[in-house]
Amino acid sequence: MNDPDYDNLFVSKFYHRKFSSKRETLLDMTNTPMFDSINFQFKFLARWILTMACSIKTGYPSSPFKAEYILSQIIFQWAKNNMNIGARKIIGVCYSSTYINNRSENFHGYFYNTAIPIQQSCENGYCEVLTDKFCLTQPIAFHEALKFEKEVEQQGQVKSLDLFGFKVDYVATDFGKIEQVLSEKPYSDLYFVTGESVINE
């Protein structure tokens, strides 16, 4: 996360509750297809150039303007404006993380960034369509979450990380410890974005 200010950092787990119908989907712009059917493989080949253009690391991470993000933002805007085109409704776009080497034996699963635009603009509060689709654990301050760490187990997604030239077990990092804390009660209890508790979800 490029050295964030931990004193002002809160952590939470977000869960996707449901799609309102089977028609809803994400525009897959990841550089490793998430689906293995022939149909998705052809789609991957058809937009391969655009996908690769969305997978370029920024040359100047501290710069306020990042030219590498222009095409990704244009595709996101296209998806937002053409949400209801075709047989399926595109509710967002997913891009591969440029910080993850998917060929490394240390990573398991999919690591990507998802951008989902609002579907209803409200004068106050949040988009009602999206608040119905997601729930989350109560946000907790980063340092506060670390106070509840226990002996952690091996995470399923990441085995180890390369930090400053040294191989470190993910479970030994602060983020690995916090992930474990957020998986146990009461910090794993789910709430709607409005703050209402999720019951029998």
N, C-alpha and C positions, 0 to 999 in steps of 0.2 A: 504493500500500500504506500510505498514511497515515504516511509517515516512519518506517519500521521501524528497529530497531537493527542496522545492517549488520555490526557486530562479532560478532553472534550469529546471523546469517542464513546459512543454507545453501541452495543451489539444486540442482535436479535436474529432469530431464525424465521424466515418467511416460508409459508406453505401455500401451494396452489390447491385450492379447494376443489374446483371443478370447472369444466367448460360447460357453457349453457347448452351446447349442442355439439354433435360430432363434426359439424361444419367448420368449427373454429380451429385455427392452426397458427403456427409461427412460421414466418418466412425464414427458411434455414439458409443462412449465409456463412455457415461454419466451413472451415477448410478440411474437415473430416466428416463425411456425411453421417448424421445421427440415425439414419434409417437405411436398411440394406435391401429393400425391395428394388426390383428393376425400374419401377416408375421413379423412385427417388434418385436412383443412380443416373438416369437420363437427365433429370432436372439438375443434378449436380454438374454434369458435364456441360449443360446448356448455359449455366451461369458461372462457369469456372473462372473466367477472366475477372468478372466483378467480385467474386468471392476472394480471389487472391489479392485484389486491390484493397479489400477491406481487412486484410490480414498483415498489413505492413506496420512495423513498429515505428513509433514516432521518433524522429531524429533529435528533437529538442524537447524532452519531457517537461522542462520547467517553463517553456514558452506559453504565453496565454493563447496564442493562435497555433493550431496544429493542422497543417495542410493535409496530413495523412487521414484526418477524420472527415474531410469534405465529402468524399464519395459515400461513406457510411451514413452520414447525415442525410444525403440526398435520397438514398435508398429507404431510410427510415421515413422520410417525408412522403415518398411515393407510396409506401405501405399504408401510411396514415390516410392519405387522400384516396386510395383505391381499396379500402378495406373490404368493400362488398363486391368486388369484381370476381367473377369466376364462380366455381362450384363451392369453394370453401371461403370462409371469412378469415382474412389475415388480421389477427389482433396484435401482432408485434413482430419484431425481428430478432434473431439471435446471431451473434458473431463469435468467432473463436477468440479466446484470450491470447494476446500476443506475448504474455509473460509465461505461458505454459508450453513445454515441449512434449507434445503428445506421444513422441517416439521414445521418451524416457521410461525406463522400467519402474521409476518411482511414482508414476501417476497412473491411476486407474479410474475409469469413468470418463464423463464428459465435463470439460471445463470451458464455459462460454459465458458471454455477457448477453443479457436479454433486455431489449428496450421495448416497452409497451406504452403506447400513447393513451391518453384519456379518451373516452368515448362520449362523455357528457361533460360539458363545461358548466360549472356551478359558480354562483357568486360567492358562496361560502361553503367550506367543507371540501370533501373529496368526491371524485367521480363515483357515482353510485354503482355503476356497472363493474368497475374494478374492485371496489371494496367488497363486493359480493363474491369475487373470485379468489381473494387471498385472505389468509389469516396469519397471525404471527405470535411469537412469544413476546412477553412484556420486555421492552428495551431496558437494558441494565448497563450501568457505567462499566467501561472496560476494566478499570482497576478493581471495582467492586466485584465483578464476576470472577476475577482471579483469586479472590479471598475464599471462594468455595471450591477450589480445585481439589481433586483427590488423585489417587493413583489412576492414571488414565490407561485406556486400552488402545490397541492399534486401530487407527482410523481406516475405514474402508476405501476412501478415495485417494489418499496420499500417504506414501510410506515415509519419504524423507524429502528434504529440501537442500538446495545448495545455497548457503548463506555466506557471502563474502569468501567464497572459495572453500568452505568447509561443509561436509555433509552432515546434516542434523536431522534426527528423527522428528517427524512432524509432531508427534505427541509430546515432544519435549519443548515445543515452541508455545508462546502465550496463546496463539490462535488455536492450536491443537487442544490446549487445556480448556479454553473457553468453549470450544465446540462440544466437549464432553459435559461441561456444566449445563449448557443449554439443552442437553439431551436427557436431563434428569429433573424430576419434580423438585420444587415447584416451578423451576425455570423453564420447563418444557410445556407448561400449560399454555393453551392457545387462546387467542383473543381476536376479535374482529378489529379492523382498523379503527372503528369507533370506540373501542375499549370494552365492548361487551364480551363476556366470556363465551367461548365456543363449547357447547355441551353436546356430547354424543356425536362428535364429528368424526 
